[in-house]
Each structure stands twice: as C-alpha cells, then as structure tokens.
Amino acid sequence: MFDFREILSVTLILFSVIDILGSIPIVINLRKKVGHIQSGKATIAAGILMVLFLILGKSILELFGIGVEDFAIAGALIIFALGAEMILGIEIFKPDPAASSTSTSIVPIAFPLIAGAGTLTTILTLKSEYSQANLAVGIVLNLIIIYAVLKSTNWLERKLGQTGLDVLRRIFGIILLSIAIKIFKSNVFPEL
C-alpha cells in the first residue's frame, strides 16, 4: 500500500511546486499589511484544498464547466499580480480594514500561494502516476513543512533584516512573474 519511493517523489515534487521557501517574502509582506498571520489556519485551509482536489478535483472543475487549463490561467494571473507587487513596490492587494487575519491567512496565503493552481494541477497530474494513499502522505509531509516555515517567518525576518528582505522580495518577485508566465504560456500556447 505505502511505497517509500512514491512518497518521497510526491513530497519532493509538491515541495518544488509549492515553493514555500520562495513565498517567505510574500508572507512577511502580507503580515506587515494586516498584522498577524494565522499559520495553523492557513496550513489547514491549504491542506483541505489539496485533499479535496486529490479526491474530487476534476469533478469540481467539471461541475463549473472549468478545465484544468482555465484554472491554471486564473492562478497564473494572481501569481503575476503578487510578483508585480513585490518588484514594483505597488499595492495591488489592499488590506480590507474589516478583514481579519483569518481571511488573509486563507486568501491569498492558503489559496493561491500554497494550494494554488500549480499545486492543485500537479496533484491531479500525480494522481494518474501514484497511488492516492502515497499522494495523501506526501501532502501531509508538505503541510508539516509549510506550517514550520509559516511559524518561523518572524525569526527569518529578524535574521535577514530589512535589506535582506528587500533583496529576497525582488528576487522572488521575478521568480513569481516567471512562474506565472510559464503557467500562462503552457496553458494558452501548449505547442510552444
């Protein structure tokens, strides 16, 4: 039933796609805007989304008449906006004064940052290659890593300092823009 190699493969693939380490500057930036980020709620919400997609992903999209490609393009646009915000120093996602840290922990951290179109599409793709049990274990292992990283952002911010964070924010902003363009291009122009 459980295969260590499959679990390791799934865990590494999802870790690369989720790129929680690359999201640290975004999380710190959002925390500065809205205050406290609820790491546990963000992790649980992302986990629920990933498990739901593991079990019902294609059916959910088909229910709304949405293809996997459409979902990926929408996620790419959000990722692009986050990347542009980081590089240009502009504010696209304005904090809602009435919003709580819970809502910010869910959107945009749990979705689309952690459990975004890339992650959910990857889960659908991996489902055709790996057993559902091994996929579930890989998801849980990634959720543990995500929680640990989200909990340590204050410490990381102190260690890196403002200059280090500014450099990281711009570097990862460019990476986010590149990922967004790649997702967009591969779903709009798959022959390229």
N, C-alpha and C positions, 0 to 999 in steps of 0.2 A: 504494500500500500504506500508507505512513505519511502521515498528514494532520496538519499542524501545528496546525490549529484544533481537531481532535478531541483531540490530545494535550494541548493547553493546557486544554481544557474538562475532560477527565478528571482532569488533575492538580489543577486548582483545586477541583473537586467533592470529590475524595478528601481533599485538604488540609483542606477545611472540615469534612468528616465526621470525619476522624481527630483533628483539633484538637490536634496535638502541642504547640503553644504553651500551650494551656489545661491540658495534662497536666503541665507542669513542676512545679507544687507537689506533685502526687501522686508523681512520680518522686523528688523531693527527700525527701519524707516516707518513702517506701519505702527509700530509700538510708540514711536515718538509722536505720531499724529493723534492716536486715540488713547494712549496710556497703556495699561496692562493688556497683554495678550494671554488668553487662557489656553495654555499649551495642551492640557488634557482634553478640553472640548474640541480644539482644532484637530487633535490626533484621532479622537473618537469619531468625529464627523467625517474625516478623510477615510478612516477605516470602514465606516458604514457604507460610504460611497463605493469604495473599492470592492467590498464583499458583495454589495448589491449588483455591481457591474459584473463581477465574477459569475454570479448566479443568473441574473436577469438582463445583462447588458444589451444584447442585441434585441431582445423583446421590448425593452423600454424604448429604445430608439425607434424601432418599427412601429410601436404604438402611436408615436407622434409623427410618423412619416419622415423621420430624420435618418439619414445614412451616417455611417461612421465617418465618412469624409466631411459631411456637413458639420458634425460635432467637432471634429478636429480643426476645421477652419475657424469656427467660433472661438475655440480655445486659443488658437494662434493669434487672433485679433486682441484678445485680452492680455496675453503674454506680451505682445508687441507694445501695447499701451503701458504696461508695467515697466518694460525695458526703456521706452522713450522717457518715461517719468524719471527713471534713475539717471539716465545720461544727461538729459537736458535740464534737470533741476526744476521741472514744471510739476504742477499738481493736477493730475487728471482725476484720480480717485480722491475726492474731497471727503473729509470725515463728516459724517452726519452728527450734528450736535446731540440729537436724540438717540443716536445709536449707542449700544453698549459694547463693551469689549467682547461680549459673546458673539455679536453679529460680525464683528471684524475678524474674530477667530475663525468663523465659518467662511465668510466671503471677504476677502479673496484668499485667505490663508489655506483653509481646508480645501476649498474649491475656488479657483482653478490652480492655485500654486502647488499644492501637494497632490491632490487627486484631480488633476486637470485632464484635458482631452488626451494628452500624450500618455499619461498613466493609464487612463481607462481604456484607450485604444490598445495599448500594449497588453493589458490584462485580457482583452478579447482575443488578441492575436496569440498570446501564450496558451490560452485555453485549448487551442487546436493542437498544441505540441506537448503539453504537460498535463498530468492528472490534476483534477480540481483540488484534491487534498494537499498536494505539494504546492500548488499555487496559493492556497489559503495560508500555509505555514510561511511561505515567502512574504506574503502580505503582512502577516503578524510581525515577523522579524523586522521588516522595514518600518512598521509603526513604532516599534520599540526604539529604533534609531531616531526616527522623526521626533518622538517625544523628548528624547535625551538632548537633541540639538535645540529644539524649541525652548527647553528649560534652561539651557546654558547660554542663551543669547546675551543676557546681561553680563555674564562673565567674559564672553568673547568681545563684547563691546568695550569693556574696560581694558582688556589686553591689547586690542588693536588700536584704540584711540581714535580720535576724530579723523586724522589724516588717513590712517589705515582703512577706516570705514569708507571714506570718500573714494579712495582708490578702488577698493573692492566693489563699491556700489557701481562705479562706472565700468569696471571690467565685466562684472556680471550683468550689467545693463546691456552691454554689447553682446554678451553671450545669449541673453534672453531674446534680444532682437534677432540674432542669427537662428536660434531655435524656432522662433515664431515664423520667420521667413521660410525655413526648411519645411516646417509642418504645412504652411500655406502652399508652398510650391509643390510639395509631393502630393497634395490632395487636389489642387486645381490643375496642375500640369504633370500628371504622373509619368508621362513619357519622357520628361526631361531628366 
